[in-house]
Amino acid sequence: MTPPLILRNALTIDVEDYFQVSAFAPHIARADWPRLECRVEANIERILLLLDSRRIHATFFTLGWIAERYPAMLRRVADAGHEVASHGYAHLRASDQSAAQFADDVRRSKTILEQLTGLAVRGYRAPSFSIGAANLWAFDVLQEAGYRYSSSIYPIRHDHYGMPDAPRFAWRPRGPHGVLELPVSTVRLRGRNLPAGGGGYFRLMPYALSRWLLRRINSRDGQAGIFYFHPWELDPGQPRPPGLSARTRFRHYLNLGRMEARLGRLTGDFAWDRMDRIFLEST
């Protein structure tokens, strides 16, 4: 009997520091970023150790701002066999930029990452999943800049982002020869898409539910899952800016102390690989 095919899922990390999240923008000025305590390097080292212990390769969507300041860290990521992809330069939402500004942003970040690693950057993820129905022109810009795939549309309803009617799996928003969009995973239940691909939802939901959702994507849909998290989600000791709303505090800080153990279980329960190896090799 032929053994069942084990699907590889894509493990992705959005490389940004705690003070760069969009929800903190009203409270932390960008001009203050260089003066704040950076914790991303230590958190990336913890992630690299975890992935090495599991012999897993992942995709690191990295801010150009971070790469410029931690070039040795970025090279360690690349030298360990992980894919380096773009998260833009300074965590500006695509939806807040004009086409010209967006083009400058994605080209700048791509150039920085390629110069530091010596490797082609083929993937992009918009900060805060900020590509949607109103700015699909962003895919034309990405193609012109030399990107082959994006993971920037989240097909859910959310107060800050989301395109709930978008396809749940790989598609090309601008036609058969355009950039491939690879949405973070969702599960269709009772007429709506439920988030199943990480972030704060992974910290909020019981681990058993997250595992069930991803298994459902693999078994019922026959699709590879796409999971994401941030380095700051493994860092319960990070500074806590004053003035945050109760909702923002809940979303950002919930279960940070449990995240590393949950990732340990997740990486052991499923097969994982880089985005480019899973999705570009077959296109």
N, C-alpha and C positions, 0 to 999 in steps of 0.2 A: 504494500500500500504506500502510495506517495504521501509523505508527511505534509501537513497543511502549510501553506505559505505564510511566513511571518512577515507582516508588513513593517517596514521601517517608518517611524514617525520623525518629524523634523523638530529638533530641539533648538530654540532660538533665545538669545539674550539681547536685550536692548541696553547697550552700554551707555549709561548716563549716571550722574551722581544724584544724591537725594535732593539737592537744592535746585535741580533742573527740571523737575516734574512740572507739568503745565498747571496743576492745581496750586502750586506754590508761587506762581508768577505774580499774583497781586501782593505778595508779602515779601518777596526777595527780588530785588532789582538785579538785572543782568550785570550791571556795572559792579555789583558787589561779589559776583562769582569768584573772581581771582583771589579775594581776601578770605573766603570761607574755607573751612576744613574740608579737604577732599578725602573721601574714604573709598573711592572706586577701586583704587589699585589693590588694596588689601582684600576687598570683596571679590575682585576678579581672581586673585590668587586662590581663594577658597573654592571658587567655581572650577578653576582649572584642576585643582587637586581632586575634586569630586569626579569630574569627567575622566581624568586619567585613571582613577581607580576603577572606573566602569568600562574603560576602553571605548569611550564614546566621543565622537566628533560632533560639533554643533556649529551653528551660525551666529556670529556676534555682530549685530547691527550697531555700529559704533558712531558716536558723534565725532565730527571733525575736531571740535573744541577739546574733547577729551584726548583724542589721538595726538594732537599737537603737544599737549602737556605731559603725556605718558607714552612716548614713542617706544620705549623699551617694553612696556606692558603689552602694547599692540603687537610687537614683534614676537613676544612670547606666545601670544594667542595664535598667531599665524604659524610659528615654528612648531607648535604642538599639533598641527594638522587641521585646525579649525578654519572655517570660512569667515573671512572678514567682509562685511557688507556695510552699507551706508545707512545712517539714521539721521542724515542731514548734518549741518554744521553746528548749530547752536540751539537745537530743539525748538525751532520755530514751526508752528503748525502750517502745513501746506495751505490750509484754507484761509490763513491770515496773510498770504503773500500773493502778489501779482504774478503773472506768468514769468515776467522778467526776473523778479526777485527769486522765485522758485528755481529758475534755471541757474542763477548764480549760486544758490545754496547747494543744489545737488551736484553741480560741477565742482564747486570748491571742495566739498567733502570727499567726493570720489578721487580727486587729484591728491589730496592729503593722504588718504588711506593707501592709494596705489604707490605713492612715492615712499611711504614709510615701510611697506611690506614687500614691494616689488612684485605684487600679484594683482591680477585684474579684479576689479570690483564689479560684480554683475547684479547684485541685489540691493534693494532699497526698501526701507520701511519708514513711512511718514510718522513723525512724532504724534502721539495721541490718535493714531489711525485717522488722520485728518484729510483723507481723500474720500470724497463721496460724490453724490449725484451732481452737485453744483460745481465741482472742479475736476471732472474727468479729463479735462485738457492736460492735467498733470502727467498723464501717461504719454502724451505726445512729447512733452518736455523730457521725460525720463528716457524715452527711446532716442531722442536726438542727442542726449548726453551719454549714450552708450550703455544704459542699463538693459538687462534682459528680463528681469522679473521684479515684482513688487509684492509686498505683504502689508498693504496700507488701508484696505477696506475691511471693516469689521461688520459682518452682516447681522447686527443686532440693533435693538433700540437702547440708546444711552443718552443721558442728558448732555454729554459733551461731544459725542461722535456717533458714528454708526450709519449704515445703509441697509436696513433690515430686509429689503427686497432684492439685494444683490445675491448672486449665486454663492452657495456655501463652499464650493470647491473650485479648483483652478479654472480660470477663464481669461479671455482677452478683451478688455473693455473697448478697445479701439479697433477691433477687427482681427482677422486671422494672422496678420503679420505684426501685430502690435506687442507691447510688453505683456508678459504673462502675470496676472494677478493671482496671488496665493493667499487666500484669507485665513486668518487664525481660526481654529476649529470651533464649530458650533454643532449642536444636535437639534434636530427638528422634533419638537414635542408639542402636541395640542395646538398646532397652528402657529407656533412662534419658534424662533431660533434661540436656544439657550447657549450661553457661553460655555465652552468646554476646553478652552485653549490656554488657561493660565491667568497670569496677572492677579489682581485682587480677588477674583472669583475663586482661584485655587486656594487662597488663604482663608476665604470665607467658608467654602463648602467642606463638608467632611471628606477626607481623602477617599473613602470608599466610593462616594458619589463621583468624584473626579475620575477615578479609575473606571467606573462603570460607563461613564460618558465616552471616554476615549476608546474603550473596548467596543462600544456600540459603533463608533465611527469606523473602526477597523473591520468589524465583523459584518454588521448590517449594511453599511454603506460601501464597504470594500475599499476604503480610502485611507491614505496616510493622514494622520493627524498633524497639526501644527501647534506647537506649544511655545509660550513665551514667558519670560520673567525678567526682572531687573536685578542688578547686583545689590542695590540698596534693600531689596526684600530679604536678604540674608543678614541684615545688620540691625538688630534691635537696639543697639547702643548709639545710633545716629542722633545728631542734634535735632531738637524739636523747636522749630520756629514759633514764636508767639503769634497770636491773632488768627490761627486757623479755625475754620468752622468745624462744628462737631462732625459733619458729614465727611469733610476732608480728613480729619484726624482718624475717623473710623476706617475709611478706605485705605489710608496710607499705612497706618501702624498696626492694623489688626493681624495678630498671629505671626509677627515677624520672627519671634523666637522659635516658631515651629517650622519655618519654611525650609531650613536646610535638611531637617529630618524627612520632611515630606518629599523633597527633591530626591533624597536618597532612595526612598521607596519607589518613586516614579521612574527613576532611571534604572531600577532593577526589575520593574514589572513589565517594561516595554522595550522594544528595540528602537534605537535612535540613530540619526545621522544628520548630516548637513543639508540645508535646503537645496543647494545646487546639485548635489548627488542624487537626491530623490526626485527632483522635479525637472531639472534641465537635461539629465541624461536620457530621458524618455521623450524629449520634444525635439 
